[in-house]
Amino acid sequence: HEQAARALADAGQVAAVLAADDARTRAGSLPGGARGVVVTSAGLNRAVFTASGLDAPPKGKVYELWFAEDGTMRPAGFLGGDGSGQLALMSGTIGRATGMALTIEPAGGSRTPTLPPVGLMNFPARPA
């Protein structure tokens, strides 16, 4: 029940970011012709990432999301499932992050990226 409640709460937060009056979108290319889209809301201080056409990570690996902030990467959760057509509420707040990255990491994730990102995207410009 706890897991279902958490999934429902995340779905509500995803919907809030996507429907926010200040929602901004940025799309980018990923390996193998895949596409990634990040949606940010400055007012909610949250971001949502989705990927389509992304190959499954190698066995024993996961796709990990990162906030890019002041030249460093801050963990922001995982892209679930096989990576294809997945949607994720990025963990934590945007804070001062100006972009995001997607890496392939050992199952369970890493404290810092262990390999170069398979995708890097700047966040959309915040409204003035």
KEPAZA-409293 format. One record per atom (N, C-alpha, C): residue number from 1; residue in one letter; chain; atom name; x, y, z. Coordinates in steps of 0.001 Angstrom, whole numbers, plus 500000, padded with zeros to 6 digits. Example, Ala and Ser with C-alpha at 12.3 -4.5 7.8 and 13.67 -1.06 7.14 Angstrom:
2
KOLDO  seq  type  mol  atom  X  Y  Z
KOLDO  1  A  A  N  513190  494310  507800
KOLDO  1  A  A  CA  512300  495500  507800
KOLDO  1  A  A  C  513200  496700  507800
KOLDO  2  S  A  N  512850  497750  507080
KOLDO  2  S  A  CA  513670  498940  507140
KOLDO  2  S  A  C  512900  500030  507870
***
This chain:
128
KOLDO  seq  type  mol  atom  X  Y  Z
KOLDO  1  H  A  N  500817  498802  500000
KOLDO  1  H  A  CA  500000  500000  500000
KOLDO  1  H  A  C  500861  501263  500000
KOLDO  2  E  A  N  501979  501200  500724
KOLDO  2  E  A  CA  502874  502364  500799
KOLDO  2  E  A  C  503443  502706  499426
KOLDO  3  Q  A  N  503831  501669  498675
KOLDO  3  Q  A  CA  504388  501881  497342
KOLDO  3  Q  A  C  503341  502471  496397
KOLDO  4  A  A  N  502109  501985  496491
KOLDO  4  A  A  CA  501038  502508  495648
KOLDO  4  A  A  C  500742  503966  496000
KOLDO  5  A  A  N  500748  504283  497290
KOLDO  5  A  A  CA  500499  505662  497720
KOLDO  5  A  A  C  501595  506593  497211
KOLDO  6  R  A  N  502851  506123  497244
KOLDO  6  R  A  CA  503971  506926  496752
KOLDO  6  R  A  C  503850  507151  495249
KOLDO  7  A  A  N  503475  506119  494508
KOLDO  7  A  A  CA  503309  506247  493057
KOLDO  7  A  A  C  502201  507237  492723
KOLDO  8  L  A  N  501115  507192  493483
KOLDO  8  L  A  CA  500007  508115  493266
KOLDO  8  L  A  C  500427  509553  493567
KOLDO  9  A  A  N  501184  509747  494651
KOLDO  9  A  A  CA  501674  511087  494982
KOLDO  9  A  A  C  502600  511608  493896
KOLDO  10  D  A  N  503509  510748  493398
KOLDO  10  D  A  CA  504411  511154  492314
KOLDO  10  D  A  C  503618  511534  491067
KOLDO  11  A  A  N  502573  510755  490736
KOLDO  11  A  A  CA  501760  511049  489556
KOLDO  11  A  A  C  501105  512418  489692
KOLDO  12  G  A  N  500646  512747  490900
KOLDO  12  G  A  CA  500051  514060  491124
KOLDO  12  G  A  C  501062  515173  490962
KOLDO  13  Q  A  N  502297  514944  491428
KOLDO  13  Q  A  CA  503341  515954  491297
KOLDO  13  Q  A  C  503770  516112  489839
KOLDO  14  V  A  N  503842  515005  489096
KOLDO  14  V  A  CA  504150  515075  487663
KOLDO  14  V  A  C  503088  515915  486959
KOLDO  15  A  A  N  501828  515624  487248
KOLDO  15  A  A  CA  500736  516365  486626
KOLDO  15  A  A  C  500810  517848  486977
KOLDO  16  A  A  N  501170  518163  488215
KOLDO  16  A  A  CA  501272  519563  488631
KOLDO  16  A  A  C  502362  520288  487854
KOLDO  17  V  A  N  503523  519642  487668
KOLDO  17  V  A  CA  504616  520268  486907
KOLDO  17  V  A  C  504194  520474  485458
KOLDO  18  L  A  N  503615  519446  484852
KOLDO  18  L  A  CA  503230  519541  483443
KOLDO  18  L  A  C  502151  520598  483204
KOLDO  19  A  A  N  501268  520801  484193
KOLDO  19  A  A  CA  500164  521749  484036
KOLDO  19  A  A  C  500472  523130  484604
KOLDO  20  A  A  N  501645  523318  485191
KOLDO  20  A  A  CA  501984  524601  485818
KOLDO  20  A  A  C  501949  525736  484800
KOLDO  21  D  A  N  501469  526888  485251
KOLDO  21  D  A  CA  501415  528068  484377
KOLDO  21  D  A  C  502788  528453  483850
KOLDO  22  D  A  N  503831  528172  484632
KOLDO  22  D  A  CA  505187  528540  484225
KOLDO  22  D  A  C  505981  527361  483675
KOLDO  23  A  A  N  505308  526285  483297
KOLDO  23  A  A  CA  506000  525108  482756
KOLDO  23  A  A  C  506759  525477  481479
KOLDO  24  R  A  N  508011  525054  481413
KOLDO  24  R  A  CA  508861  525285  480244
KOLDO  24  R  A  C  509429  523947  479801
KOLDO  25  T  A  N  509568  523754  478494
KOLDO  25  T  A  CA  509982  522471  477927
KOLDO  25  T  A  C  511247  522618  477108
KOLDO  26  R  A  N  512116  521613  477193
KOLDO  26  R  A  CA  513327  521547  476372
KOLDO  26  R  A  C  513477  520106  475913
KOLDO  27  A  A  N  513702  519905  474621
KOLDO  27  A  A  CA  513891  518571  474053
KOLDO  27  A  A  C  515330  518410  473595
KOLDO  28  G  A  N  515805  517175  473583
KOLDO  28  G  A  CA  517160  516902  473132
KOLDO  28  G  A  C  517314  515487  472618
KOLDO  29  S  A  N  518427  515246  471964
KOLDO  29  S  A  CA  518725  513932  471398
KOLDO  29  S  A  C  519446  513056  472409
KOLDO  30  L  A  N  519150  511766  472340
KOLDO  30  L  A  CA  519805  510753  473159
KOLDO  30  L  A  C  520368  509689  472219
KOLDO  31  P  A  N  521176  508763  472724
KOLDO  31  P  A  CA  521790  507751  471852
KOLDO  31  P  A  C  520768  506931  471056
KOLDO  32  G  A  N  521199  506504  469876
KOLDO  32  G  A  CA  520383  505616  469051
KOLDO  32  G  A  C  519138  506257  468481
KOLDO  33  G  A  N  519121  507573  468358
KOLDO  33  G  A  CA  517956  508258  467810
KOLDO  33  G  A  C  516851  508494  468836
KOLDO  34  A  A  N  517091  508184  470093
KOLDO  34  A  A  CA  516105  508425  471145
KOLDO  34  A  A  C  515974  509919  471407
KOLDO  35  R  A  N  514877  510299  472048
KOLDO  35  R  A  CA  514618  511698  472373
KOLDO  35  R  A  C  514332  511833  473863
KOLDO  36  G  A  N  514771  512936  474430
KOLDO  36  G  A  CA  514481  513255  475821
KOLDO  36  G  A  C  513810  514608  475894
KOLDO  37  V  A  N  512915  514744  476843
KOLDO  37  V  A  CA  512236  516017  477068
KOLDO  37  V  A  C  512233  516284  478566
KOLDO  38  V  A  N  512629  517498  478950
KOLDO  38  V  A  CA  512555  517912  480347
KOLDO  38  V  A  C  511572  519075  480430
KOLDO  39  V  A  N  510708  519008  481447
KOLDO  39  V  A  CA  509749  520074  481717
KOLDO  39  V  A  C  510060  520595  483109
KOLDO  40  T  A  N  510229  521911  483223
KOLDO  40  T  A  CA  510540  522521  484515
KOLDO  40  T  A  C  509451  523515  484898
KOLDO  41  S  A  N  509288  523675  486196
KOLDO  41  S  A  CA  508416  524715  486741
KOLDO  41  S  A  C  509206  525433  487817
KOLDO  42  A  A  N  509546  526691  487571
KOLDO  42  A  A  CA  510284  527479  488558
KOLDO  42  A  A  C  509435  527686  489805
KOLDO  43  G  A  N  508152  527902  489625
KOLDO  43  G  A  CA  507261  528137  490749
KOLDO  43  G  A  C  507159  526932  491680
KOLDO  44  L  A  N  507144  525740  491100
KOLDO  44  L  A  CA  507088  524509  491901
KOLDO  44  L  A  C  508485  524027  492275
KOLDO  45  N  A  N  509506  524572  491581
KOLDO  45  N  A  CA  510905  524201  491809
KOLDO  45  N  A  C  511130  522709  491550
KOLDO  46  R  A  N  510452  522177  490519
KOLDO  46  R  A  CA  510522  520743  490208
KOLDO  46  R  A  C  510716  520552  488707
KOLDO  47  A  A  N  511167  519345  488344
KOLDO  47  A  A  CA  511380  518996  486942
KOLDO  47  A  A  C  510892  517580  486684
KOLDO  48  V  A  N  510421  517360  485459
KOLDO  48  V  A  CA  509974  516050  484987
KOLDO  48  V  A  C  510775  515740  483730
KOLDO  49  F  A  N  511239  514490  483616
KOLDO  49  F  A  CA  511992  514063  482435
KOLDO  49  F  A  C  511304  512854  481815
KOLDO  50  T  A  N  511274  512827  480493
KOLDO  50  T  A  CA  510749  511666  479784
KOLDO  50  T  A  C  511674  511326  478614
KOLDO  51  A  A  N  511757  510046  478326
KOLDO  51  A  A  CA  512571  509577  477197
KOLDO  51  A  A  C  511722  508655  476344
KOLDO  52  S  A  N  511938  508724  475037
KOLDO  52  S  A  CA  511272  507797  474123
KOLDO  52  S  A  C  512314  507219  473176
KOLDO  53  G  A  N  512181  505921  472910
KOLDO  53  G  A  CA  513083  505257  471981
KOLDO  53  G  A  C  514442  504937  472552
KOLDO  54  L  A  N  514597  505022  473857
KOLDO  54  L  A  CA  515883  504753  474506
KOLDO  54  L  A  C  516025  503257  474751
KOLDO  55  D  A  N  517154  502684  474339
KOLDO  55  D  A  CA  517407  501264  474582
KOLDO  55  D  A  C  517463  500983  476070
KOLDO  56  A  A  N  517121  499773  476451
KOLDO  56  A  A  CA  517231  499364  477855
KOLDO  56  A  A  C  518691  499453  478284
KOLDO  57  P  A  N  518932  499790  479549
KOLDO  57  P  A  CA  520327  499818  480015
KOLDO  57  P  A  C  520887  498398  480055
KOLDO  58  P  A  N  522206  498248  480014
KOLDO  58  P  A  CA  522798  496909  480102
KOLDO  58  P  A  C  522382  496213  481404
KOLDO  59  K  A  N  522442  494897  481391
KOLDO  59  K  A  CA  522073  494107  482571
KOLDO  59  K  A  C  522896  494575  483782
KOLDO  60  G  A  N  522205  494761  484915
KOLDO  60  G  A  CA  522869  495208  486129
KOLDO  60  G  A  C  523118  496699  486193
KOLDO  61  K  A  N  522573  497453  485234
KOLDO  61  K  A  CA  522758  498908  485181
KOLDO  61  K  A  C  521396  499603  485184
KOLDO  62  V  A  N  521404  500887  485495
KOLDO  62  V  A  CA  520195  501708  485483
KOLDO  62  V  A  C  520507  503056  484831
KOLDO  63  Y  A  N  519467  503714  484365
KOLDO  63  Y  A  CA  519594  505098  483919
KOLDO  63  Y  A  C  519381  505975  485142
KOLDO  64  E  A  N  520388  506818  485447
KOLDO  64  E  A  CA  520274  507726  486586
KOLDO  64  E  A  C  520187  509157  486082
KOLDO  65  L  A  N  519328  509932  486731
KOLDO  65  L  A  CA  519128  511339  486415
KOLDO  65  L  A  C  519954  512201  487366
KOLDO  66  W  A  N  520413  513349  486857
KOLDO  66  W  A  CA  521245  514254  487650
KOLDO  66  W  A  C  520835  515693  487389
KOLDO  67  F  A  N  520894  516526  488437
KOLDO  67  F  A  CA  520797  517966  488274
KOLDO  67  F  A  C  522209  518489  488075
KOLDO  68  A  A  N  522430  519320  487046
KOLDO  68  A  A  CA  523728  519957  486805
KOLDO  68  A  A  C  523703  521325  487484
KOLDO  69  E  A  N  524576  521482  488486
KOLDO  69  E  A  CA  524573  522698  489298
KOLDO  69  E  A  C  525997  523132  489612
KOLDO  70  D  A  N  526361  524310  489167
KOLDO  70  D  A  CA  527680  524880  489466
KOLDO  70  D  A  C  528827  523931  489110
KOLDO  71  G  A  N  528745  523278  487967
KOLDO  71  G  A  CA  529814  522401  487504
KOLDO  71  G  A  C  529841  521025  488144
KOLDO  72  T  A  N  528865  520716  488975
KOLDO  72  T  A  CA  528797  519387  489590
KOLDO  72  T  A  C  527445  518755  489290
KOLDO  73  M  A  N  527367  517450  489518
KOLDO  73  M  A  CA  526126  516718  489312
KOLDO  73  M  A  C  525557  516293  490663
KOLDO  74  R  A  N  524248  516527  490830
KOLDO  74  R  A  CA  523533  516162  492044
KOLDO  74  R  A  C  522508  515092  491680
KOLDO  75  P  A  N  522469  513936  492376
KOLDO  75  P  A  CA  521530  512859  492026
KOLDO  75  P  A  C  520089  513353  492013
KOLDO  76  A  A  N  519321  512884  491012
KOLDO  76  A  A  CA  517931  513313  490855
KOLDO  76  A  A  C  517007  512134  490553
KOLDO  77  G  A  N  517416  510918  490944
KOLDO  77  G  A  CA  516531  509773  490767
KOLDO  77  G  A  C  516892  508922  489566
KOLDO  78  F  A  N  515936  508085  489186
KOLDO  78  F  A  CA  516173  507095  488147
KOLDO  78  F  A  C  515073  507136  487099
KOLDO  79  L  A  N  515435  506734  485899
KOLDO  79  L  A  CA  514468  506534  484827
KOLDO  79  L  A  C  514097  505068  484896
KOLDO  80  G  A  N  512867  504776  485248
KOLDO  80  G  A  CA  512458  503402  485525
KOLDO  80  G  A  C  512305  502537  484294
KOLDO  81  G  A  N  512088  501260  484542
KOLDO  81  G  A  CA  511813  500305  483478
KOLDO  81  G  A  C  512958  500157  482504
KOLDO  82  D  A  N  512623  499969  481237
KOLDO  82  D  A  CA  513647  499720  480224
KOLDO  82  D  A  C  514197  500999  479616
KOLDO  83  G  A  N  513682  502155  480070
KOLDO  83  G  A  CA  514178  503431  479558
KOLDO  83  G  A  C  513374  503965  478394
KOLDO  84  S  A  N  512600  503128  477721
KOLDO  84  S  A  CA  511847  503546  476546
KOLDO  84  S  A  C  510458  504041  476942
KOLDO  85  G  A  N  510137  505245  476581
KOLDO  85  G  A  CA  508819  505790  476871
KOLDO  85  G  A  C  508578  505993  478352
KOLDO  86  Q  A  N  509615  506255  479104
KOLDO  86  Q  A  CA  509499  506401  480549
KOLDO  86  Q  A  C  509387  507864  480950
KOLDO  87  L  A  N  508683  508088  482049
KOLDO  87  L  A  CA  508456  509417  482593
KOLDO  87  L  A  C  508888  509402  484047
KOLDO  88  A  A  N  509649  510418  484484
KOLDO  88  A  A  CA  510119  510447  485863
KOLDO  88  A  A  C  510042  511853  486430
KOLDO  89  L  A  N  509491  511960  487645
KOLDO  89  L  A  CA  509591  513172  488426
KOLDO  89  L  A  C  510997  513172  488991
KOLDO  90  M  A  N  511791  514174  488656
KOLDO  90  M  A  CA  513166  514205  489150
KOLDO  90  M  A  C  513144  514439  490658
KOLDO  91  S  A  N  513936  513661  491380
KOLDO  91  S  A  CA  513954  513707  492843
KOLDO  91  S  A  C  514593  514998  493335
KOLDO  92  G  A  N  513953  515625  494284
KOLDO  92  G  A  CA  514474  516852  494851
KOLDO  92  G  A  C  514033  518068  494056
KOLDO  93  T  A  N  514519  519205  494491
KOLDO  93  T  A  CA  514154  520461  493847
KOLDO  93  T  A  C  515219  520879  492834
KOLDO  94  I  A  N  514810  521733  491918
KOLDO  94  I  A  CA  515737  522248  490918
KOLDO  94  I  A  C  516828  523085  491587
KOLDO  95  G  A  N  516442  523893  492547
KOLDO  95  G  A  CA  517424  524752  493218
KOLDO  95  G  A  C  518128  525652  492217
KOLDO  96  R  A  N  519446  525639  492233
KOLDO  96  R  A  CA  520244  526474  491323
KOLDO  96  R  A  C  520680  525719  490065
KOLDO  97  A  A  N  520172  524510  489874
KOLDO  97  A  A  CA  520562  523722  488698
KOLDO  97  A  A  C  520162  524447  487419
KOLDO  98  T  A  N  521040  524370  486432
KOLDO  98  T  A  CA  520770  524993  485136
KOLDO  98  T  A  C  520562  523962  484040
KOLDO  99  G  A  N  520664  522682  484401
KOLDO  99  G  A  CA  520475  521621  483429
KOLDO  99  G  A  C  520423  520278  484109
KOLDO  100  M  A  N  520454  519239  483284
KOLDO  100  M  A  CA  520373  517879  483788
KOLDO  100  M  A  C  521186  516945  482927
KOLDO  101  A  A  N  521435  515765  483455
KOLDO  101  A  A  CA  522169  514740  482721
KOLDO  101  A  A  C  521504  513395  482955
KOLDO  102  L  A  N  521785  512478  482046
KOLDO  102  L  A  CA  521335  511093  482137
KOLDO  102  L  A  C  522568  510221  481952
KOLDO  103  T  A  N  522816  509329  482917
KOLDO  103  T  A  CA  523971  508434  482833
KOLDO  103  T  A  C  523522  506996  483015
KOLDO  104  I  A  N  524396  506086  482673
KOLDO  104  I  A  CA  524195  504667  482955
KOLDO  104  I  A  C  525075  504335  484151
KOLDO  105  E  A  N  524455  503840  485216
KOLDO  105  E  A  CA  525147  503576  486470
KOLDO  105  E  A  C  524874  502149  486943
KOLDO  106  P  A  N  525686  501650  487880
KOLDO  106  P  A  CA  525410  500333  488461
KOLDO  106  P  A  C  524031  500330  489126
KOLDO  107  A  A  N  523369  499174  489137
KOLDO  107  A  A  CA  522060  499048  489788
KOLDO  107  A  A  C  522146  499642  491188
KOLDO  108  G  A  N  521155  500424  491553
KOLDO  108  G  A  CA  521167  501109  492843
KOLDO  108  G  A  C  521679  502529  492744
KOLDO  109  G  A  N  522340  502868  491641
KOLDO  109  G  A  CA  522799  504226  491418
KOLDO  109  G  A  C  524157  504513  492025
KOLDO  110  S  A  N  524602  505742  491838
KOLDO  110  S  A  CA  525913  506205  492292
KOLDO  110  S  A  C  525764  507556  492978
KOLDO  111  R  A  N  526750  507897  493794
KOLDO  111  R  A  CA  526738  509204  494456
KOLDO  111  R  A  C  527175  510302  493497
KOLDO  112  T  A  N  528038  509948  492539
KOLDO  112  T  A  CA  528471  510848  491473
KOLDO  112  T  A  C  528514  510027  490197
KOLDO  113  P  A  N  528390  510662  489033
KOLDO  113  P  A  CA  528432  509891  487786
KOLDO  113  P  A  C  529743  509121  487646
KOLDO  114  T  A  N  529636  507864  487213
KOLDO  114  T  A  CA  530824  507030  487025
KOLDO  114  T  A  C  531261  506967  485570
KOLDO  115  L  A  N  530383  507338  484662
KOLDO  115  L  A  CA  530677  507360  483229
KOLDO  115  L  A  C  530203  508686  482647
KOLDO  116  P  A  N  530711  509065  481477
KOLDO  116  P  A  CA  530211  510283  480845
KOLDO  116  P  A  C  528700  510164  480585
KOLDO  117  P  A  N  527982  511286  480646
KOLDO  117  P  A  CA  526539  511246  480397
KOLDO  117  P  A  C  526206  510759  478992
KOLDO  118  V  A  N  525087  510027  478899
KOLDO  118  V  A  CA  524558  509654  477585
KOLDO  118  V  A  C  523644  510761  477070
KOLDO  119  G  A  N  523288  511684  477951
KOLDO  119  G  A  CA  522483  512830  477568
KOLDO  119  G  A  C  522711  513994  478502
KOLDO  120  L  A  N  522815  515185  477938
KOLDO  120  L  A  CA  522940  516434  478694
KOLDO  120  L  A  C  521946  517423  478115
KOLDO  121  M  A  N  521232  518126  478979
KOLDO  121  M  A  CA  520274  519132  478505
KOLDO  121  M  A  C  520303  520328  479440
KOLDO  122  N  A  N  520347  521523  478875
KOLDO  122  N  A  CA  520144  522732  479670
KOLDO  122  N  A  C  518657  522852  479956
KOLDO  123  F  A  N  518340  523401  481116
KOLDO  123  F  A  CA  516943  523659  481412
KOLDO  123  F  A  C  516458  524824  480571
KOLDO  124  P  A  N  515161  524846  480284
KOLDO  124  P  A  CA  514612  525997  479550
KOLDO  124  P  A  C  514834  527268  480363
KOLDO  125  A  A  N  514964  528376  479671
KOLDO  125  A  A  CA  515154  529658  480350
KOLDO  125  A  A  C  513959  529949  481249
KOLDO  126  R  A  N  514255  530448  482432
KOLDO  126  R  A  CA  513177  530828  483353
KOLDO  126  R  A  C  512607  532160  482892
KOLDO  127  P  A  N  511312  532338  483115
KOLDO  127  P  A  CA  510715  533618  482704
KOLDO  127  P  A  C  511345  534785  483465
KOLDO  128  A  A  N  511455  535908  482803
KOLDO  128  A  A  CA  512068  537101  483427
KOLDO  128  A  A  C  511128  537744  484417
***
